[in-house]
Amino acid sequence: MNSILTMLRLELKSKFGLGKEITPKSVVSFLINLFFSLVIYTVYIVGVYFIAGIMVSGNVPLKYEFLVIVSGVSVVVQTVVCTSAFVKNLYYSGDNELLLRFPVDGKQIFFAKSIYVYIYNLMISFVFTFPVFVIYGYLTNAGAAFYVTAVPFTIFLTVLPFCLSNLIALPVINLTNLIKNRFALILALLIIIVVSGFALYMLLLKGVLEYAQNKTQTILTEDFLAQIRGVASSMFPFNLYANVLYGNKVLLSFLYLLLLNAAVVLGAFFAAGKSVYPIVLKSIERGSESFELKTEDKVRPVFIALLRKEYVLIFRSLNYSFQYLAMAITAPIMIYFCNDLASSIGDASVGGRIVPGLTLLVVIIFITIIVSFASTAISREGNTFYLTKIMPVSYKYQVLVKLSLYFVVATLSVLVSCIVVGSVFGGEKYGNNVGFGDMAAIFFISEFLIVALSASAMISDIKSPSFDVSAAGDLVAANKNVSVNIFSGCVIAVVYGLAAMVFSYVPLVINGVTIIKNINTVYVILLIVSALMAAGLVLSLFLKLDKRYNKIKSN
Amino acid sequence: MLSVKNLIKRYPNNNFNSADDISFEVGAGEIFGFLGKNGAGKSTVIKCITGIIPFDSGTVTICGADILKSPIAAKRNMGYVPDNHMVIEKLTGREYVNYVADLYRVSLADRVERLRYFLQVFSLEHAVDKQIKSYSHGMKQKICIIAALIHEPKVWILDEPMMGLDPQSTADIINYMQEHSRKGNTVFFSSHNLDIVKQLCHRTAIVDKGKITEILELAGNPTNQNRLEEVFFKATGGTQGRLITPTEPLKKSGEGVKDE
């Protein structure tokens, strides 16, 4: 028992950074992270309140159905989160090899790490699920008893997904090991997951927003309502959770849930408890398992050699493939969905002239996400950073190659996005709201911004890189530069987008002189501003590069 | 070939110099050892020489090229093997060597010939097309060495190259260091192994607290070879209890006991 508690303490300390030295820098970093987290959390709470309002206190209340959906979503999300946590912390954790050298057995490691995953899951549940019940209680004027019940209920709701994920993690880890070195397959799977998840989310959001915009033209027709009720009442076991909280067949439902939980707990205890040790050992063994690739000796120009190495390192990493390649490839599809949603709302409320401005905003946001990868351009060198110092290639040239890669990938993504948006939203269906001129302007503004944002991201990384890499050679966590650069990009997107949207309708007149006549003038101004920004940041990147690069300290 | 003059390096937040007025020259065809206890400043000097870290004052020239003023020319003539044998593990051995060869603009004919030769010398033919991630410590060290030699550098710098290697691999590396120097190239390496240094090096420098305390001629000088341990321990904190004497054989059971 003592060993389990010691290992749990170590796990908590390493994951939550307890005992880390507090410096002014770490406080600022913490405050920035806290601010962004609070912004995202506020958006989540407002969104939940909005949807709950529609379902719980709308014309046709769907209180019970709402609870079924919340229980279902919570269990599914917790299962996914827990499965990922189990795979990362139990099977792929770099410390397993170290722990096994100490007098602890596989089961003790399993219990210590499982308790950590459970604590993590409980926290997630209280941060995300519990407030939903509070909102529900508030909207339905529930009494104090409801809120009191909601606390143990939230805890109870974590047991099933925790144990289920313990079981699901077993085939997941085996599958992951199986496709580990099939990089193209992994990338294809990532693209499918990102696109389908995003498409589903946007379609749901569109439905909800359309409902909110025009309640008479509702998606909640009588037939649809009947379908929701039918599905909700038969969604086992989520309907049982809803029964308990809704006060419907409470004892019977609770009994069923207890039996179900007991069965899964026993299954998890015996199946995972027994198989975890061999899998951990196999994972340690497979940690160094690699592929064999017969290639020819081939001469490449220095530029191509550096570019190829940069690309291969991204392609052969699950994390980087997801963060960068999958995002860049799926951006046109995501831009299409976002634009579709924004345009339909904008078109209906203020008219079609808003579409080019909205398109500009959406495109810049996605450029920001793609290009934010450049914020780790130097950090990703990790343990082999010294190679960049000893190779007979100037730092400027090396950085130029990296910049070129980010430029080429983002340009291709933006080009396809512009073609997709132009051909879809430029059609008659959308009232020819986006012309060739608009798309050309958006494309060239984007090009300058790609250069500007990449350069800015690389400057911040060169100034304060972090070479904290995992056993696989990937960065342990994205450094703070990533969030700072995403924030800057989003500010630019909002300013540019708003300028284009506003001046499409209202010209800017000062002292009787028309300064901005229409959106074309805005395009010209934004092109000039973006070009200046790009030139300034590129100059700033290269002029002080040698001095900054020399200062970088690696291990 | 390699010249270091009055090199001074102080790390930020330190109140002492990690390299304190270091000066030495290594000629063509020479094998030069760099000895010192842990933390003496060997790796710091090597990192300054290779351009990995900046230094406060002094000059480093490689084949006449100043590492600060003409870094590209200096680095083109240098091959470096780090102490932590870090290489790009996501690449295969062949991909990695080809990548380095591209950076040094090695022709196809040269790299094919050299790679074939080195793979044979270091017994790595079976693993060259495998991802480096799967290599053992020694194999990583060897691929690192091959990559450092693929452009036939005039100056080959190694930071504790034998650390953690098996006797076969150590012998392979020692043999190639000698072969490289026979071709008129310079070999400069740091080590903790006094036996290897005394057999392999033409000269050696002993570093303590960032300063060179002794430079000894070794090749063809049996007196210096024999007293290397003594000089080393004297220079780095005293010989008291540190000069190793051979262990006496175990007494056989019953020895010294009278038969009844």
Interface residues (C-beta under 8 A of the other chain):
Chain A: N181 S288 E289 S290 F291 E292 L293 K294 T295 D297 K298 V299 R300 P301 V302 I304 A305 L306 R308 K309 V312 L313 R316 S317 N383 T384 Y386 L387 K389 I390 M391 P392 V393 S394 G473 N550 K551 K553 S554 N555
Chain B: T50 G51 I52 I53 P54 P71 I72 A73 K75 R76 M78 Y80 P82 N84 M86 V87 I88 E89 K90 L91 T92 R94 E95 N98 Y99 V100 A101 D102 L103 Y104 R105 V106 S107 L108 R111 V112 L115 D129 K130 Q131 I132 K133 S134
